[in-house]
Amino acid sequence: MLIGALAVLVTGQISILNAVAAINTDVMLFLFGMFIVGEALTKSGYLSVFSHRFLSHARTPGHLIFFILFGAGFLSALLMNDTLAIIMTPLVLMLAKEFRISPELMLLSLAIAVTTGSVMSPIGNPQNLLIAVNSGIATPFVTFGRYLFIPTLICMGLSWFVLKKFYPRDFACRTLEHKQNPIFHTRSVFAVQCALAVILFLVVINIITSIHGGTIMIPLPLIAISAAVPVMLGTKDRTGLLLSLDWHTLVFFAAMFVLMASVWETGFFQLFLDEEKIRSVPMILGTSVFLSQFISNVPFVALVQPMILKAGGTTVELMALAAGSTIAGNLTILGAASNVIIIQNAEKQGHTLSFFEFARVGVPVTIIQMIVYGVFLMLPV
């Protein structure tokens, strides 16, 4: 992405001033703030302990997979799917070894959970964030919840049945005996708890304000930066924390904004989608799932979202774009960065998911989810 951005700058396809203006500072600030919180969660071990305690209530393998799907799904809606992918991969592999469950099943459950769960929130994944920030949606949390919350719950539940179909032996009923919780670093936990409390408080304020017709909304970047403040104040090794952030993703986004702005100005991409197709919910869902396998979901949204807005697209079409580009991550490994993160972290521990193993489960899961979201988004509101 960076090479592409440099190429359009060097060849004069976009000026330096236009390139700087193309970088969405709201998105960059939000990601920066959330990465600080996510890194603190990882280093402190707090979320790992929290997740382990939550999953310890599972009494059978089926319960455990159910808890992973819904637990990781809801957490990804709050903390972004990539954050959960980083934190929970070692945890699910530890549980797979402890309970003699297929590592492939556990990794697939986590991948489907963080992808599907992130659909229902404007801060669940980067592409939703782009839609929430760039589309002028006045009440993003309420809007995403209104259109996508119920179908997402249904999709997570149906995914459990698909996984059970492909891994019947692992779902065989037996009692699980949980061992001692992992250890966390006490000194770092309070700052992390404060950060999570800030996120929850500000999100709730936004929801309450929008429900009562208020006009004062807390911007998404301010929520993330506010949550990062207690982490930075309560962390002794601030330099180490900043150095360990996911700077590669931040560079990716900055470069993507430049490259996609240049591509948009050429009008090349607009040749492949006409105005009628871009207003159809089934077409948006199908196109989003298919093309996201080739150019990834975030660049796809960056290109298609302006086309939908220019064609006079409504909130329904934007929600279809959010859903389709996100569940594209369930189709193949290449559909979402979170899948790659999970597999990279798993390979460090001697486990992996092949392209075929992922797709044989991912294809039926994605088809089912496309039908569910399509039906709900086409219902009269």
Residue, then its C-alpha position, 0 to 999 in steps of 0.5 A: m500500500l505504501i509503495g502504491a501511495l509513493a508511486v502515485l505521488v512520484t508520478g504526479q497522479i496526486s499532489i502532496l497537498n491533496a495527499v495530505a488532505a486525503i488522510n482521514t485524521d479522525v480514523m487515524l486518531f481513533l486507530f491510534g487511541m484504540f491501539i494504545v488501549g489494545e496494547a495495554l490490554t495485551k501487556s497487562g494480561y487483563l483481558s486474557v484473565f477476563s476471557h478465561r474467567f468468562l469461558s470457565h463457565a462452559r461445561t461442555p465443548g459445545h458450550l465453550i464454542f458458543f461462549i467463544l462465538f458470542g463472548a469474542g463477538f461482543l468484545s470485538a464490537l467494543l475493542m475492534n476485531d484485530t485487537l481480539a484476534i491478537i489477544m485471544t489466539p493464545l488463549v483459545l490454543m491453550l484451551a484447545k490443548e487443555f480440553r483436547i479439542s481440535p485447534e483448527l476448530m478453536l481458531l475457526s471459532l475465534a476468526i468467525a466470532v471476531t469477524t461476525g461480532s464486529v459487524m454490529s458496531p461502528i468501532g468493531n472494525p476499520q471498514n465500519l469506522l470508515i463508514a461511520v466517520n465518512s458518511g455523516i451518520a449522526t448516531p452511528f452506534v444506534t444506527f449500526g445497532r438498529y440495522l445489524f444487531i439482531p441479524t448479527l446475533i442470528c449469524m453467530g448462533l447459526s455459525w455454531f451449528v455450522l461448526k458443529k456440522f463440520y466438527p461433530r467429534d469435538f462437540a461430543c458431550r463431555t464435562l470440562e474441568h477448568k484449570q487455574n486462571p492465567i496471571f495478570h500484572t496488577r499495576s497495569v490493570f487499574a489503568v486498563q480498567c479505567a480505559l474500558a470504563v471510559i469507552l463504555f461510559l462515552v458510548v452509553i452517553n452517545i446512545i442515550t443522547s441519540i435516543h432522546g434526540g440530542t444534538i451533542m454527540i461525542p466524536l469517535p476519535l475523542i472516545a478512543i483518545s480519551a480511553a488512551v489517556p488513563v493508559m498513558l498516565g498509568t503506564k511507567d514504560r510509555t516509550g515501550l508501549l508506543l514502540s510496540l503499537d501496530w504502526h504497520t497498520l497505521v502506515f497502511f491506512a495513511a497510505m491507503f487514503v492517499l492511493m484510494a484518493s488518487v484511484w478515485e480521481t481517475g474514475f477507473f474503478q467507477l467504470f465497473l459499478d453502475e448507479e443502479k447496481i450500487r443501490s441494490v442491497p443484494m448486489i452490494l452484499g455480493t460485490s463486497v464479499f467477492l471483491s474484498q477477497f482481492i483488494s481487502n475489505v478496507p480499501f474496497v470500502a474506501l473506494v465504494q463508499p463514495m460511489i454509494l453516497k454519490a448515487g444517493g445511497t441511503t443508510v440501508e445501502l451503507m449498512a449493507l456495505a458494512a455487513g458485506s465487507t466485514i463478513a467477507g472475512n468469513l469466506t477465506i483467509l484473505g478476506a480480513a486482516s484479523n484472519v491473517i493475525i490469528i494464523q500468524n499468531a497460531e503458527k508461532q505456537g506450531h498450529t495453523l489453518s490451511f486455505f481449504e480448511f478455512a474455506r470449507v467452513g467459511v463458504p457455508v457460513t458466509i452464504i448463510q450470513m449473506i442471506v440473513y443480512g440481506v433479508f433483514l436489510m430489505l425489510p421495511v423499517 
